[in-house]
Amino acid sequence: MNENPQMPEDTKLRMDDVKEYLKEYEIVRTRDEFFSRLITIIIAGLGLITVLAWDDILHDIFSIIFGKEGTLGEKILYAGLITLLATIASVYLSRLFLKKRKQK
């Protein structure tokens, strides 16, 4: 049973325990990573739904203010305005988050 005559039997058993523990640890780590990624995908999907809803509302507001869009130039203008609004909002939120983080 003991392949290495210099190694006591109880040391071999402890090494087997360590190997078993590492195998179980890897399974737990893989499971945790799987659920972490799954949650990230679900949140991203909910974010996409939210973005599509807001896009519809902003499109209607744009149509009320500038009239019905139809030409390529008007669609580019709409996309540019939405991009500008999203950029300003993300910069503001980033600064707000960083300020809160520095206070902690």
MDTraj code that builds the backbone (N, CA, C; nanometers):
import mdtraj as md
import numpy as np

residues = "MET ASN GLU ASN PRO GLN MET PRO GLU ASP THR LYS LEU ARG MET ASP ASP VAL LYS GLU TYR LEU LYS GLU TYR GLU ILE VAL ARG THR ARG ASP GLU PHE PHE SER ARG LEU ILE THR ILE ILE ILE ALA GLY LEU GLY LEU ILE THR VAL LEU ALA TRP ASP ASP ILE LEU HIS ASP ILE PHE SER ILE ILE PHE GLY LYS GLU GLY THR LEU GLY GLU LYS ILE LEU TYR ALA GLY LEU ILE THR LEU LEU ALA THR ILE ALA SER VAL TYR LEU SER ARG LEU PHE LEU LYS LYS ARG LYS GLN LYS".split()
xyz = np.array([
    [0.0817, -0.1188, 0.0000],
    [0.0000, 0.0000, 0.0000],
    [0.0861, 0.1252, 0.0000],
    [0.1913, 0.1270, 0.0774],
    [0.2819, 0.2411, 0.0825],
    [0.3878, 0.2223, -0.0243],
    [0.3808, 0.3023, -0.1332],
    [0.4717, 0.2853, -0.2442],
    [0.6119, 0.3360, -0.2131],
    [0.6219, 0.4401, -0.1325],
    [0.7506, 0.4961, -0.0952],
    [0.7844, 0.4470, 0.0451],
    [0.8861, 0.3610, 0.0589],
    [0.9157, 0.3050, 0.1908],
    [0.9618, 0.4112, 0.2912],
    [1.0104, 0.5247, 0.2441],
    [1.0577, 0.6286, 0.3346],
    [0.9430, 0.7144, 0.3874],
    [0.8303, 0.7108, 0.3225],
    [0.7166, 0.7940, 0.3615],
    [0.6247, 0.7145, 0.4535],
    [0.5964, 0.7678, 0.5714],
    [0.5053, 0.6974, 0.6619],
    [0.3648, 0.6899, 0.6026],
    [0.2903, 0.5882, 0.6447],
    [0.1549, 0.5646, 0.5934],
    [0.0615, 0.6827, 0.6207],
    [0.0719, 0.7432, 0.7393],
    [-0.0185, 0.8541, 0.7724],
    [0.0088, 0.9772, 0.6869],
    [0.1328, 0.9956, 0.6409],
    [0.1647, 1.1073, 0.5510],
    [0.0973, 1.0860, 0.4164],
    [0.0992, 0.9627, 0.3680],
    [0.0330, 0.9317, 0.2413],
    [-0.1163, 0.9589, 0.2516],
    [-0.1775, 0.9221, 0.3631],
    [-0.3196, 0.9475, 0.3814],
    [-0.3478, 1.0974, 0.3834],
    [-0.2637, 1.1731, 0.4481],
    [-0.2843, 1.3178, 0.4507],
    [-0.2709, 1.3784, 0.3116],
    [-0.1775, 1.3283, 0.2321],
    [-0.1616, 1.3782, 0.0950],
    [-0.2853, 1.3450, 0.0124],
    [-0.3417, 1.2260, 0.0331],
    [-0.4647, 1.1894, -0.0374],
    [-0.5788, 1.2827, 0.0038],
    [-0.5841, 1.3180, 0.1317],
    [-0.6859, 1.4124, 0.1799],
    [-0.6694, 1.5484, 0.1130],
    [-0.5445, 1.5910, 0.0994],
    [-0.5168, 1.7195, 0.0351],
    [-0.5606, 1.7149, -0.1111],
    [-0.5292, 1.6068, -0.1801],
    [-0.5697, 1.5936, -0.3205],
    [-0.7220, 1.5967, -0.3340],
    [-0.7909, 1.5257, -0.2449],
    [-0.9373, 1.5237, -0.2469],
    [-0.9941, 1.6624, -0.2189],
    [-0.9339, 1.7318, -0.1223],
    [-0.9786, 1.8672, -0.0892],
    [-0.9613, 1.9610, -0.2086],
    [-0.8460, 1.9510, -0.2746],
    [-0.8216, 2.0379, -0.3904],
    [-0.9194, 2.0082, -0.5033],
    [-0.9521, 1.8806, -0.5218],
    [-1.0492, 1.8446, -0.6244],
    [-1.1858, 1.9041, -0.5913],
    [-1.2296, 1.8927, -0.4655],
    [-1.3577, 1.9499, -0.4232],
    [-1.3536, 2.1028, -0.4330],
    [-1.2410, 2.1630, -0.3964],
    [-1.2267, 2.3086, -0.4039],
    [-1.2427, 2.3554, -0.5482],
    [-1.1842, 2.2831, -0.6420],
    [-1.1938, 2.3195, -0.7837],
    [-1.3389, 2.3110, -0.8312],
    [-1.4123, 2.2106, -0.7876],
    [-1.5533, 2.1966, -0.8248],
    [-1.6331, 2.3143, -0.7697],
    [-1.6095, 2.3485, -0.6435],
    [-1.6807, 2.4610, -0.5819],
    [-1.6460, 2.5905, -0.6534],
    [-1.5175, 2.6101, -0.6830],
    [-1.4748, 2.7319, -0.7520],
    [-1.5372, 2.7418, -0.8912],
    [-1.5422, 2.6298, -0.9626],
    [-1.6025, 2.6286, -1.0957],
    [-1.7519, 2.6582, -1.0864],
    [-1.8196, 2.5994, -0.9879],
    [-1.9633, 2.6245, -0.9687],
    [-1.9872, 2.7715, -0.9365],
    [-1.9060, 2.8281, -0.8467],
    [-1.9215, 2.9691, -0.8109],
    [-1.8983, 3.0601, -0.9310],
    [-1.7973, 3.0273, -1.0126],
    [-1.7696, 3.1070, -1.1320],
    [-1.8844, 3.0972, -1.2316],
    [-1.9410, 2.9773, -1.2460],
    [-2.0551, 2.9575, -1.3358],
    [-2.1719, 3.0460, -1.2940],
    [-2.2074, 3.0426, -1.1641],
    [-2.3205, 3.1226, -1.1177],
    [-2.2904, 3.2716, -1.1250],
    [-2.1663, 3.3095, -1.1041],
    [-2.1285, 3.4499, -1.1168],
    [-2.1491, 3.4978, -1.2605],
    [-2.1053, 3.4172, -1.3565],
    [-2.1236, 3.4540, -1.4978],
    [-2.2708, 3.4533, -1.5359],
    [-2.3469, 3.3574, -1.4838],
    [-2.4898, 3.3497, -1.5123],
    [-2.5604, 3.4753, -1.4635],
    [-2.5279, 3.5198, -1.3430],
    [-2.5873, 3.6422, -1.2883],
    [-2.5490, 3.7617, -1.3744],
    [-2.4236, 3.7674, -1.4188],
    [-2.3795, 3.8772, -1.5061],
    [-2.4592, 3.8787, -1.6360],
    [-2.4833, 3.7625, -1.6944],
    [-2.5597, 3.7549, -1.8196],
    [-2.7041, 3.7981, -1.7967],
    [-2.7636, 3.7568, -1.6863],
    [-2.9018, 3.7967, -1.6562],
    [-2.9106, 3.9481, -1.6383],
    [-2.8159, 4.0059, -1.5651],
    [-2.8152, 4.1518, -1.5443],
    [-2.7965, 4.2245, -1.6773],
    [-2.7077, 4.1727, -1.7620],
    [-2.6875, 4.2345, -1.8937],
    [-2.8150, 4.2277, -1.9771],
    [-2.8857, 4.1157, -1.9707],
    [-3.0126, 4.1027, -2.0435],
    [-3.1163, 4.2018, -1.9936],
    [-3.1255, 4.2171, -1.8618],
    [-3.2188, 4.3154, -1.8061],
    [-3.1789, 4.4573, -1.8459],
    [-3.0485, 4.4815, -1.8505],
    [-3.0005, 4.6123, -1.8959],
    [-3.0389, 4.6389, -2.0407],
    [-3.0285, 4.5377, -2.1240],
    [-3.0668, 4.5527, -2.2643],
    [-3.2153, 4.5836, -2.2783],
    [-3.2975, 4.5151, -2.2011],
    [-3.4417, 4.5429, -2.2038],
    [-3.4690, 4.6873, -2.1622],
    [-3.3998, 4.7329, -2.0585],
    [-3.4157, 4.8703, -2.0113],
    [-3.3736, 4.9697, -2.1186],
    [-3.2611, 4.9429, -2.1820],
    [-3.2115, 5.0324, -2.2873],
    [-3.3105, 5.0393, -2.4028],
    [-3.3660, 4.9270, -2.4405],
    [-3.4630, 4.9269, -2.5505],
    [-3.5888, 5.0054, -2.5140],
    [-3.6328, 4.9950, -2.3894],
    [-3.7501, 5.0716, -2.3463],
    [-3.7203, 5.2212, -2.3497],
    [-3.6043, 5.2602, -2.2973],
    [-3.5682, 5.4019, -2.2998],
    [-3.5457, 5.4521, -2.4422],
    [-3.4927, 5.3672, -2.5283],
    [-3.4722, 5.4070, -2.6675],
    [-3.6060, 5.4397, -2.7323],
    [-3.7062, 5.3607, -2.7039],
    [-3.8391, 5.3849, -2.7596],
    [-3.8944, 5.5192, -2.7111],
    [-3.8795, 5.5455, -2.5816],
    [-3.9279, 5.6727, -2.5255],
    [-3.8516, 5.7907, -2.5842],
    [-3.7178, 5.7792, -2.5882],
    [-3.6378, 5.8891, -2.6437],
    [-3.6665, 5.9108, -2.7916],
    [-3.6916, 5.8033, -2.8619],
    [-3.7273, 5.8151, -3.0041],
    [-3.8573, 5.8929, -3.0202],
    [-3.9560, 5.8643, -2.9343],
    [-4.0829, 5.9379, -2.9400],
    [-4.0626, 6.0860, -2.9052],
    [-3.9831, 6.1138, -2.8039],
    [-3.9547, 6.2540, -2.7676],
    [-3.8855, 6.3249, -2.8828],
    [-3.7862, 6.2601, -2.9432],
    [-3.7154, 6.3170, -3.0572],
    [-3.8125, 6.3458, -3.1713],
    [-3.9057, 6.2541, -3.1950],
    [-4.0032, 6.2730, -3.3026],
    [-4.0950, 6.3908, -3.2739],
    [-4.1336, 6.4098, -3.1460],
    [-4.2199, 6.5227, -3.1097],
    [-4.1459, 6.6546, -3.1295],
    [-4.0200, 6.6594, -3.0869],
    [-3.9430, 6.7846, -3.0940],
    [-3.9023, 6.8167, -3.2379],
    [-3.8481, 6.7200, -3.3101],
    [-3.7921, 6.7462, -3.4430],
    [-3.8795, 6.6960, -3.5569],
    [-3.9934, 6.6387, -3.5269],
    [-4.0786, 6.5825, -3.6319],
    [-4.0389, 6.4384, -3.6582],
    [-4.1182, 6.3727, -3.7389],
    [-4.0906, 6.2321, -3.7683],
    [-3.9572, 6.2194, -3.8417],
    [-3.8757, 6.1249, -3.7925],
    [-3.7479, 6.1038, -3.8596],
    [-3.7697, 6.0133, -3.9793],
    [-3.6899, 6.0295, -4.0764],
    [-3.7063, 5.9459, -4.1933],
    [-3.5780, 5.9375, -4.2734],
    [-3.5072, 6.0480, -4.2822],
    [-3.3872, 6.0466, -4.3636],
    [-3.2695, 5.9926, -4.2834],
    [-3.1662, 5.9567, -4.3546],
    [-3.0460, 5.9056, -4.2906],
    [-2.9842, 6.0116, -4.1995],
    [-2.9850, 6.1369, -4.2433],
    [-2.9293, 6.2456, -4.1629],
    [-3.0021, 6.2611, -4.0297],
    [-3.1338, 6.2478, -4.0318],
    [-3.2111, 6.2584, -3.9075],
    [-3.1828, 6.1405, -3.8139],
    [-3.1643, 6.0233, -3.8700],
    [-3.1307, 5.9070, -3.7874],
    [-2.9910, 5.9225, -3.7259],
    [-2.8989, 5.9776, -3.8029],
    [-2.7641, 6.0028, -3.7503],
    [-2.7702, 6.1076, -3.6398],
    [-2.8514, 6.2110, -3.6590],
    [-2.8678, 6.3132, -3.5555],
    [-2.9245, 6.2513, -3.4273],
    [-3.0241, 6.1674, -3.4406],
    [-3.0839, 6.0992, -3.3248],
    [-2.9786, 6.0134, -3.2536],
    [-2.9049, 5.9346, -3.3283],
    [-2.8014, 5.8494, -3.2684],
    [-2.6934, 5.9336, -3.2010],
    [-2.6571, 6.0448, -3.2629],
    [-2.5561, 6.1336, -3.2043],
    [-2.6037, 6.1952, -3.0737],
    [-2.7294, 6.2415, -3.0715],
    [-2.7829, 6.2999, -2.9482],
    [-2.7919, 6.1966, -2.8365],
    [-2.8351, 6.0772, -2.8679],
    [-2.8434, 5.9710, -2.7671],
    [-2.7042, 5.9356, -2.7165],
    [-2.6067, 5.9294, -2.8066],
    [-2.4687, 5.9011, -2.7663],
    [-2.4154, 6.0100, -2.6750],
    [-2.4441, 6.1351, -2.7078],
    [-2.4007, 6.2478, -2.6254],
    [-2.4640, 6.2407, -2.4860],
    [-2.5931, 6.2147, -2.4806],
    [-2.6614, 6.2020, -2.3512],
    [-2.6045, 6.0856, -2.2690],
    [-2.5803, 5.9731, -2.3323],
    [-2.5269, 5.8568, -2.2617],
    [-2.3855, 5.8837, -2.2111],
    [-2.3060, 5.9551, -2.2899],
    [-2.1696, 5.9876, -2.2487],
    [-2.1697, 6.0819, -2.1297],
    [-2.2519, 6.1849, -2.1350],
    [-2.2604, 6.2801, -2.0233],
    [-2.3080, 6.2091, -1.8968],
    [-2.4082, 6.1252, -1.9097],
    [-2.4601, 6.0520, -1.7932],
    [-2.3548, 5.9582, -1.7353],
    [-2.2805, 5.8885, -1.8208],
    [-2.1803, 5.7948, -1.7697],
    [-2.0637, 5.8670, -1.7038],
    [-2.0221, 5.9823, -1.7575],
    [-1.9149, 6.0607, -1.6946],
    [-1.9612, 6.1105, -1.5581],
    [-2.0825, 6.1620, -1.5520],
    [-2.1364, 6.2122, -1.4250],
    [-2.1452, 6.1004, -1.3214],
    [-2.2002, 5.9853, -1.3614],
    [-2.2130, 5.8734, -1.2686],
    [-2.0762, 5.8202, -1.2250],
    [-1.9795, 5.8170, -1.3153],
    [-1.8446, 5.7721, -1.2795],
    [-1.7826, 5.8647, -1.1770],
    [-1.7942, 5.9949, -1.1981],
    [-1.7396, 6.0910, -1.1019],
    [-1.8086, 6.0776, -0.9668],
    [-1.9394, 6.0600, -0.9681],
    [-2.0148, 6.0432, -0.8444],
    [-1.9703, 5.9171, -0.7710],
    [-1.9519, 5.8086, -0.8439],
    [-1.9079, 5.6828, -0.7847],
    [-1.7672, 5.6949, -0.7281],
    [-1.6762, 5.7570, -0.8042],
    [-1.5388, 5.7719, -0.7574],
    [-1.5315, 5.8615, -0.6344],
    [-1.6157, 5.9651, -0.6299],
    [-1.6177, 6.0540, -0.5145],
    [-1.6638, 5.9778, -0.3904],
    [-1.7674, 5.8969, -0.4039],
    [-1.8172, 5.8157, -0.2932],
    [-1.7109, 5.7150, -0.2493],
    [-1.6403, 5.6589, -0.3453],
    [-1.5374, 5.5585, -0.3154],
    [-1.4219, 5.6206, -0.2382],
    [-1.3818, 5.7429, -0.2740],
    [-1.2720, 5.8116, -0.2051],
    [-1.3113, 5.8471, -0.0616],
    [-1.4398, 5.8763, -0.0390],
    [-1.4860, 5.9113, 0.0949],
    [-1.4786, 5.7926, 0.1896],
    [-1.4905, 5.6720, 0.1384],
    [-1.4848, 5.5518, 0.2225],
    [-1.3435, 5.5234, 0.2537],
])
top = md.Topology()
chain = top.add_chain()
for i, resn in enumerate(residues, 1):
    res = top.add_residue(resn, chain, resSeq=i)
    for name in ("N", "CA", "C"):
        top.add_atom(name, md.element.get_by_symbol(name[0]), res)
traj = md.Trajectory(xyz[None], top)
